[in-house]
Amino acid sequence: MDEASSGAGFYMSASNCIQLELQRPGFRLKVDLHLPRQGITVLYGASGSGKTSLLRCVAGLERAASGRVQIQGQTWQDDAAGVFVPTWRRSLGYVFQEASLFEHLDVRANLNYGLARTRSGDGAGALREAIDLLGIAHLLQRQPADLSGGERQRVAIARALATQPHVLLLDEPLAALDPARKREIMPWLERLRDESKVPMLYVTHSADELTRLADHLVVLEQGQVKASGAVQEVLACTDTPVLPADEAGTLLDGCVAERDARWHLCRVDFSGGSLWLRDSGLAVGKPARLRVLARDVSLTTEAPRQTSIQNYLLGVIDSMAPGGHPSQVLVRLRCGSSVMLARITLRAWDSLQLENGKQVWIQVKSVALVQ
């Protein structure tokens, strides 16, 4: 059978399952993934690694040679059972690099077009929520030609959300935007991640988008899954580094605990301690995600004294791996229940007589707030 019969192939599961095989020019896409039912799963990798092909197979725009796709309890493809649900019957929203709005319609009419596709009785309510969530109420009377690139993408996302999809697929939605427009739309994507219950598959090859948006990370290389898991865990893995040596680092999830008006700094507490950084205006009590690059972390075997480095934490060496150059190593450290990375020279490792299990002071020279 080509389509799911009434009630056939539908069941509740603890995760979204994507098992696909598809031959592409130069490589074979082969994935077996079990993904969270909420938040943003980022599909990350170089151009040609299979990210968009995977997204198109989930959408049913391409049919994998064999596979199984189960999203939010609905089976969209199961070759063993003879099930393949066409794209138009899949409850999904798809946002491309280009917003693809109807140029002859104003924003409201574009959104109403998306509303017409919903099968829910409360599509109008979902559209109102999407308009509020993405902050586009003041744009409803405008024509697409009068919108910035970031505004166009926000309208396109709202149109996709109006269908009340079981999953939102975003194929490099910021790739066509200049840096200013990317900065404009990023907070709205973060809000969408934090406040929407719709799970998202987000394709990108941008490390900045990855570190700011991802809850779950899937790294693809030549059609194969190189790594998959919670973003903090995958980025902290030294066995299969995801980012180039200069961008290697870890993410720490915490909350703003204090703001120092005198020095224009704020303190963010996380499970392994606390870090001071430039005050960005985030209110006390608000969640904060920090990115600490391995190149900005140094180690000492004695408690720091009389140093300009204000952030230092006690930790334990977990492991050591090559650091991208024969002169360097990447050190993985445990700080409470958190993990940090430090990139130091092999000479320093030797002279400090460092080894797995040794307690050291972790000095953080720079830390960035990424949300």
LUMDREN-131343 format. One record per residue (C-alpha): chain; residue in three letters; x, y, z; residue number from 1. Coordinates in steps of 0.5 Angstrom, whole numbers, padded with zeros to 4 digits. Example, Ala and Ser with C-alpha at 12.3 -4.5 7.8 and 13.67 -1.06 7.14 Angstrom:
2
chain A&resn ALA&c1 0025&c2 -0009&c3 0016&resi 1
chain A&resn SER&c1 0027&c2 -0002&c3 0014&resi 2
END
This chain:
371
chain A&resn MET&c1 0000&c2 0000&c3 0000&resi 1
chain A&resn ASP&c1 0002&c2 0007&c3 -0001&resi 2
chain A&resn GLU&c1 -0001&c2 0011&c3 0004&resi 3
chain A&resn ALA&c1 -0003&c2 0009&c3 0011&resi 4
chain A&resn SER&c1 -0010&c2 0007&c3 0012&resi 5
chain A&resn SER&c1 -0015&c2 0010&c3 0017&resi 6
chain A&resn GLY&c1 -0011&c2 0008&c3 0024&resi 7
chain A&resn ALA&c1 -0006&c2 0004&c3 0021&resi 8
chain A&resn GLY&c1 0001&c2 0005&c3 0023&resi 9
chain A&resn PHE&c1 0000&c2 0010&c3 0029&resi 10
chain A&resn TYR&c1 0002&c2 0009&c3 0036&resi 11
chain A&resn MET&c1 0005&c2 0013&c3 0041&resi 12
chain A&resn SER&c1 0013&c2 0013&c3 0042&resi 13
chain A&resn ALA&c1 0018&c2 0016&c3 0047&resi 14
chain A&resn SER&c1 0022&c2 0019&c3 0042&resi 15
chain A&resn ASN&c1 0021&c2 0021&c3 0034&resi 16
chain A&resn CYS&c1 0025&c2 0016&c3 0030&resi 17
chain A&resn ILE&c1 0028&c2 0017&c3 0023&resi 18
chain A&resn GLN&c1 0031&c2 0011&c3 0020&resi 19
chain A&resn LEU&c1 0033&c2 0012&c3 0013&resi 20
chain A&resn GLU&c1 0037&c2 0010&c3 0007&resi 21
chain A&resn LEU&c1 0038&c2 0014&c3 0001&resi 22
chain A&resn GLN&c1 0043&c2 0014&c3 -0005&resi 23
chain A&resn ARG&c1 0046&c2 0021&c3 -0007&resi 24
chain A&resn PRO&c1 0051&c2 0023&c3 -0012&resi 25
chain A&resn GLY&c1 0058&c2 0021&c3 -0008&resi 26
chain A&resn PHE&c1 0055&c2 0018&c3 -0002&resi 27
chain A&resn ARG&c1 0050&c2 0014&c3 0001&resi 28
chain A&resn LEU&c1 0045&c2 0017&c3 0007&resi 29
chain A&resn LYS&c1 0044&c2 0012&c3 0012&resi 30
chain A&resn VAL&c1 0042&c2 0014&c3 0019&resi 31
chain A&resn ASP&c1 0038&c2 0011&c3 0025&resi 32
chain A&resn LEU&c1 0036&c2 0017&c3 0030&resi 33
chain A&resn HIS&c1 0032&c2 0017&c3 0036&resi 34
chain A&resn LEU&c1 0030&c2 0025&c3 0037&resi 35
chain A&resn PRO&c1 0027&c2 0029&c3 0043&resi 36
chain A&resn ARG&c1 0019&c2 0030&c3 0042&resi 37
chain A&resn GLN&c1 0021&c2 0038&c3 0044&resi 38
chain A&resn GLY&c1 0026&c2 0043&c3 0043&resi 39
chain A&resn ILE&c1 0031&c2 0044&c3 0037&resi 40
chain A&resn THR&c1 0035&c2 0038&c3 0034&resi 41
chain A&resn VAL&c1 0040&c2 0041&c3 0030&resi 42
chain A&resn LEU&c1 0043&c2 0037&c3 0024&resi 43
chain A&resn TYR&c1 0050&c2 0040&c3 0023&resi 44
chain A&resn GLY&c1 0055&c2 0039&c3 0018&resi 45
chain A&resn ALA&c1 0059&c2 0041&c3 0012&resi 46
chain A&resn SER&c1 0055&c2 0042&c3 0005&resi 47
chain A&resn GLY&c1 0054&c2 0036&c3 0002&resi 48
chain A&resn SER&c1 0054&c2 0032&c3 0008&resi 49
chain A&resn GLY&c1 0046&c2 0030&c3 0007&resi 50
chain A&resn LYS&c1 0043&c2 0035&c3 0012&resi 51
chain A&resn THR&c1 0038&c2 0037&c3 0007&resi 52
chain A&resn SER&c1 0037&c2 0030&c3 0004&resi 53
chain A&resn LEU&c1 0035&c2 0028&c3 0011&resi 54
chain A&resn LEU&c1 0030&c2 0034&c3 0012&resi 55
chain A&resn ARG&c1 0027&c2 0032&c3 0005&resi 56
chain A&resn CYS&c1 0026&c2 0025&c3 0007&resi 57
chain A&resn VAL&c1 0022&c2 0027&c3 0013&resi 58
chain A&resn ALA&c1 0018&c2 0031&c3 0009&resi 59
chain A&resn GLY&c1 0016&c2 0026&c3 0004&resi 60
chain A&resn LEU&c1 0019&c2 0030&c3 -0002&resi 61
chain A&resn GLU&c1 0024&c2 0025&c3 -0003&resi 62
chain A&resn ARG&c1 0023&c2 0017&c3 -0002&resi 63
chain A&resn ALA&c1 0028&c2 0014&c3 0001&resi 64
chain A&resn ALA&c1 0030&c2 0007&c3 -0002&resi 65
chain A&resn SER&c1 0028&c2 0004&c3 0005&resi 66
chain A&resn GLY&c1 0026&c2 0007&c3 0012&resi 67
chain A&resn ARG&c1 0022&c2 0008&c3 0018&resi 68
chain A&resn VAL&c1 0020&c2 0015&c3 0020&resi 69
chain A&resn GLN&c1 0015&c2 0016&c3 0026&resi 70
chain A&resn ILE&c1 0014&c2 0023&c3 0028&resi 71
chain A&resn GLN&c1 0010&c2 0025&c3 0035&resi 72
chain A&resn GLY&c1 0007&c2 0018&c3 0035&resi 73
chain A&resn GLN&c1 0005&c2 0018&c3 0027&resi 74
chain A&resn THR&c1 0008&c2 0013&c3 0022&resi 75
chain A&resn TRP&c1 0010&c2 0017&c3 0016&resi 76
chain A&resn GLN&c1 0014&c2 0012&c3 0013&resi 77
chain A&resn ASP&c1 0015&c2 0004&c3 0014&resi 78
chain A&resn ASP&c1 0017&c2 0000&c3 0008&resi 79
chain A&resn ALA&c1 0017&c2 -0006&c3 0012&resi 80
chain A&resn ALA&c1 0009&c2 -0005&c3 0013&resi 81
chain A&resn GLY&c1 0008&c2 -0002&c3 0006&resi 82
chain A&resn VAL&c1 0007&c2 0005&c3 0009&resi 83
chain A&resn PHE&c1 0008&c2 0012&c3 0006&resi 84
chain A&resn VAL&c1 0004&c2 0018&c3 0007&resi 85
chain A&resn PRO&c1 0005&c2 0023&c3 0002&resi 86
chain A&resn THR&c1 0007&c2 0030&c3 0004&resi 87
chain A&resn TRP&c1 0001&c2 0033&c3 0003&resi 88
chain A&resn ARG&c1 -0002&c2 0029&c3 0009&resi 89
chain A&resn ARG&c1 0004&c2 0030&c3 0013&resi 90
chain A&resn SER&c1 0003&c2 0034&c3 0019&resi 91
chain A&resn LEU&c1 0009&c2 0039&c3 0018&resi 92
chain A&resn GLY&c1 0011&c2 0046&c3 0017&resi 93
chain A&resn TYR&c1 0017&c2 0047&c3 0012&resi 94
chain A&resn VAL&c1 0021&c2 0053&c3 0012&resi 95
chain A&resn PHE&c1 0026&c2 0054&c3 0007&resi 96
chain A&resn GLN&c1 0033&c2 0059&c3 0006&resi 97
chain A&resn GLU&c1 0028&c2 0064&c3 0002&resi 98
chain A&resn ALA&c1 0022&c2 0066&c3 0005&resi 99
chain A&resn SER&c1 0018&c2 0064&c3 -0001&resi 100
chain A&resn LEU&c1 0012&c2 0069&c3 0001&resi 101
chain A&resn PHE&c1 0006&c2 0070&c3 -0004&resi 102
chain A&resn GLU&c1 0009&c2 0077&c3 -0007&resi 103
chain A&resn HIS&c1 0002&c2 0079&c3 -0009&resi 104
chain A&resn LEU&c1 -0001&c2 0078&c3 -0002&resi 105
chain A&resn ASP&c1 0000&c2 0082&c3 0004&resi 106
chain A&resn VAL&c1 0003&c2 0079&c3 0010&resi 107
chain A&resn ARG&c1 -0004&c2 0077&c3 0013&resi 108
chain A&resn ALA&c1 -0007&c2 0074&c3 0007&resi 109
chain A&resn ASN&c1 0000&c2 0070&c3 0007&resi 110
chain A&resn LEU&c1 -0002&c2 0068&c3 0014&resi 111
chain A&resn ASN&c1 -0009&c2 0066&c3 0012&resi 112
chain A&resn TYR&c1 -0006&c2 0061&c3 0006&resi 113
chain A&resn GLY&c1 -0003&c2 0057&c3 0012&resi 114
chain A&resn LEU&c1 -0009&c2 0057&c3 0016&resi 115
chain A&resn ALA&c1 -0013&c2 0054&c3 0010&resi 116
chain A&resn ARG&c1 -0008&c2 0048&c3 0011&resi 117
chain A&resn THR&c1 -0010&c2 0046&c3 0018&resi 118
chain A&resn ARG&c1 -0014&c2 0041&c3 0020&resi 119
chain A&resn SER&c1 -0015&c2 0043&c3 0027&resi 120
chain A&resn GLY&c1 -0022&c2 0047&c3 0029&resi 121
chain A&resn ASP&c1 -0017&c2 0052&c3 0033&resi 122
chain A&resn GLY&c1 -0013&c2 0054&c3 0027&resi 123
chain A&resn ALA&c1 -0015&c2 0061&c3 0028&resi 124
chain A&resn GLY&c1 -0012&c2 0061&c3 0035&resi 125
chain A&resn ALA&c1 -0006&c2 0058&c3 0033&resi 126
chain A&resn LEU&c1 -0005&c2 0063&c3 0028&resi 127
chain A&resn ARG&c1 -0006&c2 0068&c3 0033&resi 128
chain A&resn GLU&c1 -0001&c2 0065&c3 0038&resi 129
chain A&resn ALA&c1 0004&c2 0065&c3 0032&resi 130
chain A&resn ILE&c1 0004&c2 0072&c3 0031&resi 131
chain A&resn ASP&c1 0005&c2 0074&c3 0038&resi 132
chain A&resn LEU&c1 0010&c2 0069&c3 0039&resi 133
chain A&resn LEU&c1 0014&c2 0072&c3 0033&resi 134
chain A&resn GLY&c1 0012&c2 0079&c3 0034&resi 135
chain A&resn ILE&c1 0009&c2 0080&c3 0027&resi 136
chain A&resn ALA&c1 0003&c2 0084&c3 0029&resi 137
chain A&resn HIS&c1 0005&c2 0090&c3 0026&resi 138
chain A&resn LEU&c1 0007&c2 0087&c3 0020&resi 139
chain A&resn LEU&c1 0000&c2 0084&c3 0018&resi 140
chain A&resn GLN&c1 -0002&c2 0090&c3 0013&resi 141
chain A&resn ARG&c1 0005&c2 0090&c3 0009&resi 142
chain A&resn GLN&c1 0007&c2 0087&c3 0003&resi 143
chain A&resn PRO&c1 0013&c2 0082&c3 0002&resi 144
chain A&resn ALA&c1 0017&c2 0087&c3 -0002&resi 145
chain A&resn ASP&c1 0017&c2 0092&c3 0004&resi 146
chain A&resn LEU&c1 0019&c2 0087&c3 0009&resi 147
chain A&resn SER&c1 0027&c2 0086&c3 0011&resi 148
chain A&resn GLY&c1 0030&c2 0079&c3 0010&resi 149
chain A&resn GLY&c1 0029&c2 0077&c3 0018&resi 150
chain A&resn GLU&c1 0022&c2 0080&c3 0018&resi 151
chain A&resn ARG&c1 0020&c2 0075&c3 0012&resi 152
chain A&resn GLN&c1 0023&c2 0069&c3 0015&resi 153
chain A&resn ARG&c1 0019&c2 0071&c3 0021&resi 154
chain A&resn VAL&c1 0012&c2 0071&c3 0017&resi 155
chain A&resn ALA&c1 0014&c2 0064&c3 0014&resi 156
chain A&resn ILE&c1 0015&c2 0061&c3 0020&resi 157
chain A&resn ALA&c1 0009&c2 0064&c3 0023&resi 158
chain A&resn ARG&c1 0005&c2 0061&c3 0017&resi 159
chain A&resn ALA&c1 0008&c2 0054&c3 0018&resi 160
chain A&resn LEU&c1 0006&c2 0054&c3 0025&resi 161
chain A&resn ALA&c1 -0001&c2 0056&c3 0023&resi 162
chain A&resn THR&c1 -0002&c2 0049&c3 0020&resi 163
chain A&resn GLN&c1 -0001&c2 0047&c3 0027&resi 164
chain A&resn PRO&c1 0004&c2 0042&c3 0025&resi 165
chain A&resn HIS&c1 0007&c2 0036&c3 0029&resi 166
chain A&resn VAL&c1 0014&c2 0038&c3 0027&resi 167
chain A&resn LEU&c1 0017&c2 0044&c3 0024&resi 168
chain A&resn LEU&c1 0023&c2 0043&c3 0019&resi 169
chain A&resn LEU&c1 0028&c2 0049&c3 0018&resi 170
chain A&resn ASP&c1 0033&c2 0048&c3 0012&resi 171
chain A&resn GLU&c1 0038&c2 0054&c3 0013&resi 172
chain A&resn PRO&c1 0033&c2 0059&c3 0015&resi 173
chain A&resn LEU&c1 0039&c2 0064&c3 0016&resi 174
chain A&resn ALA&c1 0043&c2 0063&c3 0010&resi 175
chain A&resn ALA&c1 0041&c2 0068&c3 0006&resi 176
chain A&resn LEU&c1 0041&c2 0073&c3 0011&resi 177
chain A&resn ASP&c1 0046&c2 0078&c3 0012&resi 178
chain A&resn PRO&c1 0049&c2 0079&c3 0019&resi 179
chain A&resn ALA&c1 0045&c2 0084&c3 0021&resi 180
chain A&resn ARG&c1 0039&c2 0081&c3 0019&resi 181
chain A&resn LYS&c1 0041&c2 0074&c3 0023&resi 182
chain A&resn ARG&c1 0042&c2 0078&c3 0029&resi 183
chain A&resn GLU&c1 0035&c2 0081&c3 0028&resi 184
chain A&resn ILE&c1 0032&c2 0074&c3 0028&resi 185
chain A&resn MET&c1 0036&c2 0070&c3 0032&resi 186
chain A&resn PRO&c1 0032&c2 0072&c3 0039&resi 187
chain A&resn TRP&c1 0025&c2 0070&c3 0036&resi 188
chain A&resn LEU&c1 0028&c2 0063&c3 0034&resi 189
chain A&resn GLU&c1 0030&c2 0063&c3 0041&resi 190
chain A&resn ARG&c1 0024&c2 0065&c3 0044&resi 191
chain A&resn LEU&c1 0020&c2 0060&c3 0039&resi 192
chain A&resn ARG&c1 0025&c2 0054&c3 0042&resi 193
chain A&resn ASP&c1 0023&c2 0056&c3 0049&resi 194
chain A&resn GLU&c1 0016&c2 0057&c3 0048&resi 195
chain A&resn SER&c1 0013&c2 0053&c3 0043&resi 196
chain A&resn LYS&c1 0012&c2 0046&c3 0044&resi 197
chain A&resn VAL&c1 0013&c2 0044&c3 0037&resi 198
chain A&resn PRO&c1 0019&c2 0040&c3 0036&resi 199
chain A&resn MET&c1 0024&c2 0043&c3 0030&resi 200
chain A&resn LEU&c1 0029&c2 0040&c3 0026&resi 201
chain A&resn TYR&c1 0034&c2 0045&c3 0024&resi 202
chain A&resn VAL&c1 0039&c2 0045&c3 0018&resi 203
chain A&resn THR&c1 0045&c2 0049&c3 0019&resi 204
chain A&resn HIS&c1 0053&c2 0049&c3 0018&resi 205
chain A&resn SER&c1 0054&c2 0055&c3 0022&resi 206
chain A&resn ALA&c1 0057&c2 0054&c3 0029&resi 207
chain A&resn ASP&c1 0054&c2 0060&c3 0032&resi 208
chain A&resn GLU&c1 0047&c2 0058&c3 0030&resi 209
chain A&resn LEU&c1 0048&c2 0051&c3 0033&resi 210
chain A&resn THR&c1 0051&c2 0054&c3 0040&resi 211
chain A&resn ARG&c1 0045&c2 0059&c3 0041&resi 212
chain A&resn LEU&c1 0039&c2 0054&c3 0038&resi 213
chain A&resn ALA&c1 0041&c2 0047&c3 0039&resi 214
chain A&resn ASP&c1 0038&c2 0043&c3 0045&resi 215
chain A&resn HIS&c1 0040&c2 0036&c3 0041&resi 216
chain A&resn LEU&c1 0045&c2 0036&c3 0036&resi 217
chain A&resn VAL&c1 0046&c2 0031&c3 0030&resi 218
chain A&resn VAL&c1 0053&c2 0031&c3 0026&resi 219
chain A&resn LEU&c1 0053&c2 0029&c3 0019&resi 220
chain A&resn GLU&c1 0059&c2 0027&c3 0015&resi 221
chain A&resn GLN&c1 0058&c2 0024&c3 0008&resi 222
chain A&resn GLY&c1 0051&c2 0022&c3 0010&resi 223
chain A&resn GLN&c1 0053&c2 0018&c3 0016&resi 224
chain A&resn VAL&c1 0052&c2 0020&c3 0023&resi 225
chain A&resn LYS&c1 0058&c2 0022&c3 0026&resi 226
chain A&resn ALA&c1 0055&c2 0024&c3 0033&resi 227
chain A&resn SER&c1 0048&c2 0025&c3 0036&resi 228
chain A&resn GLY&c1 0046&c2 0027&c3 0043&resi 229
chain A&resn ALA&c1 0045&c2 0033&c3 0048&resi 230
chain A&resn VAL&c1 0048&c2 0039&c3 0045&resi 231
chain A&resn GLN&c1 0053&c2 0040&c3 0051&resi 232
chain A&resn GLU&c1 0055&c2 0033&c3 0051&resi 233
chain A&resn VAL&c1 0056&c2 0032&c3 0044&resi 234
chain A&resn LEU&c1 0061&c2 0039&c3 0044&resi 235
chain A&resn ALA&c1 0064&c2 0036&c3 0050&resi 236
chain A&resn CYS&c1 0066&c2 0030&c3 0047&resi 237
chain A&resn THR&c1 0074&c2 0030&c3 0045&resi 238
chain A&resn ASP&c1 0074&c2 0023&c3 0041&resi 239
chain A&resn THR&c1 0070&c2 0026&c3 0035&resi 240
chain A&resn PRO&c1 0071&c2 0033&c3 0036&resi 241
chain A&resn VAL&c1 0065&c2 0037&c3 0032&resi 242
chain A&resn LEU&c1 0068&c2 0044&c3 0031&resi 243
chain A&resn PRO&c1 0075&c2 0046&c3 0029&resi 244
chain A&resn ALA&c1 0080&c2 0047&c3 0034&resi 245
chain A&resn ASP&c1 0079&c2 0054&c3 0034&resi 246
chain A&resn GLU&c1 0072&c2 0053&c3 0036&resi 247
chain A&resn ALA&c1 0072&c2 0048&c3 0040&resi 248
chain A&resn GLY&c1 0069&c2 0049&c3 0047&resi 249
chain A&resn THR&c1 0063&c2 0047&c3 0051&resi 250
chain A&resn LEU&c1 0056&c2 0050&c3 0053&resi 251
chain A&resn LEU&c1 0054&c2 0051&c3 0060&resi 252
chain A&resn ASP&c1 0047&c2 0052&c3 0062&resi 253
chain A&resn GLY&c1 0045&c2 0057&c3 0068&resi 254
chain A&resn CYS&c1 0042&c2 0063&c3 0071&resi 255
chain A&resn VAL&c1 0043&c2 0070&c3 0072&resi 256
chain A&resn ALA&c1 0045&c2 0070&c3 0080&resi 257
chain A&resn GLU&c1 0047&c2 0077&c3 0081&resi 258
chain A&resn ARG&c1 0048&c2 0084&c3 0077&resi 259
chain A&resn ASP&c1 0054&c2 0089&c3 0079&resi 260
chain A&resn ALA&c1 0052&c2 0096&c3 0077&resi 261
chain A&resn ARG&c1 0059&c2 0099&c3 0079&resi 262
chain A&resn TRP&c1 0063&c2 0094&c3 0074&resi 263
chain A&resn HIS&c1 0057&c2 0093&c3 0069&resi 264
chain A&resn LEU&c1 0058&c2 0085&c3 0070&resi 265
chain A&resn CYS&c1 0053&c2 0080&c3 0072&resi 266
chain A&resn ARG&c1 0054&c2 0073&c3 0075&resi 267
chain A&resn VAL&c1 0052&c2 0067&c3 0072&resi 268
chain A&resn ASP&c1 0051&c2 0060&c3 0077&resi 269
chain A&resn PHE&c1 0051&c2 0053&c3 0074&resi 270
chain A&resn SER&c1 0052&c2 0046&c3 0076&resi 271
chain A&resn GLY&c1 0060&c2 0047&c3 0077&resi 272
chain A&resn GLY&c1 0060&c2 0054&c3 0080&resi 273
chain A&resn SER&c1 0059&c2 0061&c3 0077&resi 274
chain A&resn LEU&c1 0062&c2 0066&c3 0072&resi 275
chain A&resn TRP&c1 0063&c2 0073&c3 0071&resi 276
chain A&resn LEU&c1 0062&c2 0076&c3 0065&resi 277
chain A&resn ARG&c1 0059&c2 0083&c3 0061&resi 278
chain A&resn ASP&c1 0052&c2 0085&c3 0063&resi 279
chain A&resn SER&c1 0048&c2 0084&c3 0057&resi 280
chain A&resn GLY&c1 0042&c2 0086&c3 0061&resi 281
chain A&resn LEU&c1 0039&c2 0080&c3 0063&resi 282
chain A&resn ALA&c1 0035&c2 0080&c3 0069&resi 283
chain A&resn VAL&c1 0036&c2 0076&c3 0075&resi 284
chain A&resn GLY&c1 0033&c2 0069&c3 0075&resi 285
chain A&resn LYS&c1 0033&c2 0069&c3 0068&resi 286
chain A&resn PRO&c1 0036&c2 0062&c3 0064&resi 287
chain A&resn ALA&c1 0043&c2 0064&c3 0061&resi 288
chain A&resn ARG&c1 0047&c2 0059&c3 0056&resi 289
chain A&resn LEU&c1 0054&c2 0060&c3 0056&resi 290
chain A&resn ARG&c1 0060&c2 0058&c3 0051&resi 291
chain A&resn VAL&c1 0067&c2 0057&c3 0054&resi 292
chain A&resn LEU&c1 0072&c2 0056&c3 0048&resi 293
chain A&resn ALA&c1 0077&c2 0051&c3 0050&resi 294
chain A&resn ARG&c1 0083&c2 0056&c3 0047&resi 295
chain A&resn ASP&c1 0080&c2 0061&c3 0053&resi 296
chain A&resn VAL&c1 0081&c2 0056&c3 0058&resi 297
chain A&resn SER&c1 0088&c2 0055&c3 0062&resi 298
chain A&resn LEU&c1 0090&c2 0050&c3 0068&resi 299
chain A&resn THR&c1 0094&c2 0051&c3 0074&resi 300
chain A&resn THR&c1 0096&c2 0046&c3 0080&resi 301
chain A&resn GLU&c1 0096&c2 0052&c3 0085&resi 302
chain A&resn ALA&c1 0090&c2 0057&c3 0087&resi 303
chain A&resn PRO&c1 0091&c2 0063&c3 0083&resi 304
chain A&resn ARG&c1 0093&c2 0069&c3 0086&resi 305
chain A&resn GLN&c1 0094&c2 0076&c3 0084&resi 306
chain A&resn THR&c1 0091&c2 0075&c3 0077&resi 307
chain A&resn SER&c1 0087&c2 0079&c3 0072&resi 308
chain A&resn ILE&c1 0083&c2 0073&c3 0070&resi 309
chain A&resn GLN&c1 0077&c2 0073&c3 0075&resi 310
chain A&resn ASN&c1 0074&c2 0067&c3 0073&resi 311
chain A&resn TYR&c1 0077&c2 0060&c3 0076&resi 312
chain A&resn LEU&c1 0074&c2 0054&c3 0078&resi 313
chain A&resn LEU&c1 0076&c2 0048&c3 0082&resi 314
chain A&resn GLY&c1 0076&c2 0041&c3 0077&resi 315
chain A&resn VAL&c1 0078&c2 0034&c3 0075&resi 316
chain A&resn ILE&c1 0082&c2 0032&c3 0069&resi 317
chain A&resn ASP&c1 0077&c2 0027&c3 0066&resi 318
chain A&resn SER&c1 0081&c2 0026&c3 0059&resi 319
chain A&resn MET&c1 0086&c2 0028&c3 0054&resi 320
chain A&resn ALA&c1 0086&c2 0028&c3 0047&resi 321
chain A&resn PRO&c1 0090&c2 0031&c3 0041&resi 322
chain A&resn GLY&c1 0088&c2 0039&c3 0040&resi 323
chain A&resn GLY&c1 0089&c2 0040&c3 0032&resi 324
chain A&resn HIS&c1 0096&c2 0041&c3 0032&resi 325
chain A&resn PRO&c1 0102&c2 0036&c3 0034&resi 326
chain A&resn SER&c1 0104&c2 0042&c3 0040&resi 327
chain A&resn GLN&c1 0097&c2 0042&c3 0043&resi 328
chain A&resn VAL&c1 0092&c2 0037&c3 0047&resi 329
chain A&resn LEU&c1 0085&c2 0038&c3 0049&resi 330
chain A&resn VAL&c1 0084&c2 0037&c3 0056&resi 331
chain A&resn ARG&c1 0077&c2 0035&c3 0058&resi 332
chain A&resn LEU&c1 0075&c2 0037&c3 0065&resi 333
chain A&resn ARG&c1 0070&c2 0035&c3 0070&resi 334
chain A&resn CYS&c1 0067&c2 0041&c3 0074&resi 335
chain A&resn GLY&c1 0062&c2 0039&c3 0079&resi 336
chain A&resn SER&c1 0057&c2 0036&c3 0074&resi 337
chain A&resn SER&c1 0059&c2 0040&c3 0068&resi 338
chain A&resn VAL&c1 0064&c2 0039&c3 0063&resi 339
chain A&resn MET&c1 0069&c2 0044&c3 0060&resi 340
chain A&resn LEU&c1 0075&c2 0044&c3 0055&resi 341
chain A&resn ALA&c1 0082&c2 0047&c3 0055&resi 342
chain A&resn ARG&c1 0087&c2 0047&c3 0050&resi 343
chain A&resn ILE&c1 0094&c2 0047&c3 0052&resi 344
chain A&resn THR&c1 0101&c2 0046&c3 0049&resi 345
chain A&resn LEU&c1 0103&c2 0038&c3 0050&resi 346
chain A&resn ARG&c1 0109&c2 0042&c3 0054&resi 347
chain A&resn ALA&c1 0105&c2 0045&c3 0059&resi 348
chain A&resn TRP&c1 0101&c2 0038&c3 0060&resi 349
chain A&resn ASP&c1 0108&c2 0035&c3 0061&resi 350
chain A&resn SER&c1 0111&c2 0040&c3 0065&resi 351
chain A&resn LEU&c1 0105&c2 0041&c3 0070&resi 352
chain A&resn GLN&c1 0105&c2 0033&c3 0071&resi 353
chain A&resn LEU&c1 0098&c2 0033&c3 0069&resi 354
chain A&resn GLU&c1 0094&c2 0026&c3 0068&resi 355
chain A&resn ASN&c1 0087&c2 0024&c3 0069&resi 356
chain A&resn GLY&c1 0084&c2 0024&c3 0075&resi 357
chain A&resn LYS&c1 0088&c2 0030&c3 0078&resi 358
chain A&resn GLN&c1 0085&c2 0036&c3 0081&resi 359
chain A&resn VAL&c1 0087&c2 0043&c3 0078&resi 360
chain A&resn TRP&c1 0085&c2 0050&c3 0078&resi 361
chain A&resn ILE&c1 0081&c2 0052&c3 0071&resi 362
chain A&resn GLN&c1 0082&c2 0059&c3 0069&resi 363
chain A&resn VAL&c1 0077&c2 0062&c3 0064&resi 364
chain A&resn LYS&c1 0080&c2 0068&c3 0061&resi 365
chain A&resn SER&c1 0073&c2 0069&c3 0057&resi 366
chain A&resn VAL&c1 0066&c2 0067&c3 0057&resi 367
chain A&resn ALA&c1 0060&c2 0069&c3 0052&resi 368
chain A&resn LEU&c1 0053&c2 0069&c3 0053&resi 369
chain A&resn VAL&c1 0050&c2 0066&c3 0047&resi 370
chain A&resn GLN&c1 0042&c2 0067&c3 0050&resi 371
END
